Amino acid sequence: MKKFDGNIAKVMKEIISDGETVIEIDGKKYHFSLIEEPETTVSEDIEYDLDLKQKLLQAKKDILDGKTYTSEKVIEMIQQGKL
């Protein structure tokens, strides 16, 4: 990862804040995108969200019990009104 500061960072922030995420340099196009770090980890989310924790535990149990479905099967079940 290349870090910018000072004037170059200011110019790049202005470009992005103007809504331009694609720039051209020497005939080549580059795409800017913001990569934000999550505020919490998955482990923290599970710890603090009991509903999420319960759903994940149920999913794990279902997998261990062999209750799994392919994407195609789920689509078929939705189309048939079973889900």
C-alpha positions in Angstrom: 0.0 0.0 0.0 1.3 3.4 -0.9 0.6 6.2 1.6 0.2 9.8 0.5 0.3 12.9 2.6 0.6 16.6 2.2 -0.4 18.2 -1.2 -0.8 15.0 -3.1 -3.2 13.6 -0.5 -5.1 16.9 -0.6 -5.5 16.7 -4.4 -6.6 13.1 -4.3 -9.2 13.8 -1.6 -10.5 16.7 -3.7 -10.8 14.4 -6.8 -12.7 11.8 -4.8 -14.9 14.3 -3.0 -15.9 15.7 -6.4 -17.3 12.2 -7.2 -14.6 11.3 -9.7 -13.4 7.8 -8.8 -11.7 7.2 -12.2 -8.6 9.2 -13.2 -6.3 9.0 -16.2 -2.6 9.2 -16.0 -0.4 8.7 -19.1 -3.3 7.2 -21.0 -4.0 4.6 -18.3 -7.2 4.7 -16.2 -7.1 4.2 -12.5 -10.1 3.6 -10.1 -10.1 5.1 -6.6 -12.2 3.5 -3.9 -12.5 4.0 -0.2 -11.7 0.9 1.9 -13.1 1.4 5.4 -12.1 -0.9 8.2 -15.2 -2.3 10.0 -15.9 -0.7 13.4 -16.3 -4.2 15.0 -15.1 -7.7 14.3 -17.4 -10.6 13.4 -16.6 -12.1 16.9 -17.7 -8.8 18.6 -20.9 -8.7 16.4 -21.8 -12.2 17.4 -21.0 -11.5 21.1 -23.3 -8.5 21.3 -26.1 -9.6 18.9 -27.8 -12.6 20.5 -30.2 -13.0 17.6 -27.2 -13.3 15.1 -25.5 -15.7 17.5 -28.6 -17.9 17.7 -28.9 -17.9 13.9 -25.3 -18.9 13.4 -25.5 -21.7 16.0 -28.7 -23.0 14.3 -27.0 -22.9 10.9 -24.0 -24.8 12.3 -26.4 -27.4 13.8 -28.3 -27.7 10.5 -25.1 -28.3 8.6 -23.9 -30.9 11.1 -27.4 -32.6 10.9 -27.1 -32.7 7.1 -29.8 -30.1 6.5 -28.2 -28.2 3.7 -29.6 -27.1 0.3 -28.0 -26.0 -3.0 -28.7 -22.6 -4.4 -30.7 -24.2 -7.1 -32.8 -26.1 -4.5 -33.5 -22.9 -2.5 -34.6 -21.1 -5.7 -36.9 -24.0 -6.6 -38.4 -23.9 -3.1 -39.0 -20.1 -3.3 -40.6 -20.5 -6.7 -42.9 -23.2 -5.3 -43.8 -21.0 -2.3 -42.2 -23.3 0.2 -40.0 -20.5 1.5 
